[in-house]
Amino acid sequence: MSPFPIPLNAIRAIEIVARRGALAPAAEELGVTPGAVSQHLRRAEERLGVELFERTPQGLRPRPALVQILPQLSAGFSALADALKSLRPAEDNVLTLTVGAVFASRWLIWRMARFTAAHPEIELRLVVSAAMVDFAHSDIDCGVRFGRGPWPGVVAERIGGQHFQPVATPALAARIRTPGDLAKVPVIHDTSTMLPWSKWFASVGAPMVELTGPSISDPALAFDAAISGQGVLLTVDMMAADAVRDGRLVWPFGRAVESELGYWMVRAEGRRMPDKVRMFRDWLLAEAAEVVDGQGRS
């Protein structure tokens, strides 16, 4: 008697839909249509004699019995992926890393040569994307995320970036004496940012003022706009430290806010950490510890 009362593809569809809450991600991973995934679920429920999902306007929600076994399903497919990976030619010397645009362009890219010098045996492949990668089901070894953390399904280690404050070119900063003066100069609105101006004003004990200036949806371009003198930008000290050190930017007020946000190194939960990932983690933490923020903290 088969230990699988339903096909493996159907089990895979159940795991993906339970994890992602929709048919489309499962269809994409399995290379079939959403209708085919829906049929997998319906036939699985018929064979098992239980209703696995609750159909809601917000999507498919796994019922308690499925929620209870979901970690086992996910771990099982991760183990299968690891086993199949071992059959392919080894790429122990290749480390594939995913990061956001700002972290890549303002911090990591200027330090990668130091990692290569310290570990010439490792080839670093950089994937720059704002997408939230599913490490358990991809070939990417690890990544750096900005946010509150931690996230489900990953091991997250904070590397820095908790402090933020305004930055500006020296010429623009010369026109700013008090927080209220921010109403008199252009302020760059990074429309994708998670950093709140209101929290910074509250932390320095000043009333919030109306801020006007260019709106930019790409955080890396917003940083470039600040360096070119187009306005004041609210940004993480860790990302601004190099530009401040070489004089392109300054911290006009020297008053940073500590938040629950930060940069985290993340990797798949439930998998052993390869030596190449461990070496990169240790190097990353050491590099981040050397960054000094706008109030002299490292």
Secondary structure, DSSP 8 states (H G I E B T S, - for coil): --S-SS-HHHHHHHHHHHHHSSHHHHHHHHTS-HHHHHHHHHHHHHHHTS--EEEETTEEEE-HHHHHHHHHHHHHHHHHHHHHHTTS---TTEEEEEE-HHHIIIIITTTHHHHHHH-TT-EEEEEE--S---GGGSS--EEEEEES---TTEEEEEEE--EEEEEB-HHHHTT-SSGGGGGGS-B-EETT----HHHHHHHTT---------EES-HHHHHHHHHTTS-BEEEEHHHHHHHHHTTS-B-SS---EE-S-EEEEEEETTS---HHHHHHHHHHHHHHHT---TTS--
